[in-house]
Structures are given as C-alpha cells and as structure tokens.
Amino acid sequence: MIVLELPSEYRFADENIRDAFYRLERGDSQEQELFKLIKQALTNIEENAFCGIQIPKRLIPRQYAQKYGVANLWKYDLPRVWRLIYSIAREEVIV
C-alpha cells in the first residue's frame, strides 16, 4: 500500500473565513474549544495534506469551483459533527 504524504502550508480562501476563525479564539468556551480543534486540524493538514477524506469531484459545489477555483475538495472530520473543508493546490492547502 502506498501512503501519500504532502507537507504544506495553509491559507484561508478569503478574509471573511480567516476573520471568522480568529473570532472563535475570543468567543465563549465552546467557540474557543472549536478554535483549538480547528487549529490542531490545520497542524495535521500542514504535516500531511492528504490526511482528510477526498470528496468526489462530482460532489464539489459549483460555487466553490467558481468562487475559489478549486479542482478538488477534502474533508477533515472534527468532533461534534463539525468538519473542515479544504482544497490542495501546489503544496498549499486552501481552507
């Protein structure tokens, strides 16, 4: 079995997403917990961008492809039914 690993950097798809993420850090205890979970997920994704589950191309919402220019999507499951959606582009992960 071949295991693919891709160390990478992440960036947010736009400023609104980045700002919403950092607002969690200053929120109530549940939001702060979510911030920590996402931060850990981003660290894991930086170490290996393929650690998530690839979403089939036919299920990629058209608006994601149009707005962000993504050709692939990955899902990283977080506790409590939360999930992080990201795309991989040239050794860079787009959250």
Helices and strands as residue ranges (DSSP letters): E 9-11, H 15-25, H 29-47, G 49-51, E 53-55, G 57-59, H 62-68, E 73-77, E 83-89, E 92-94
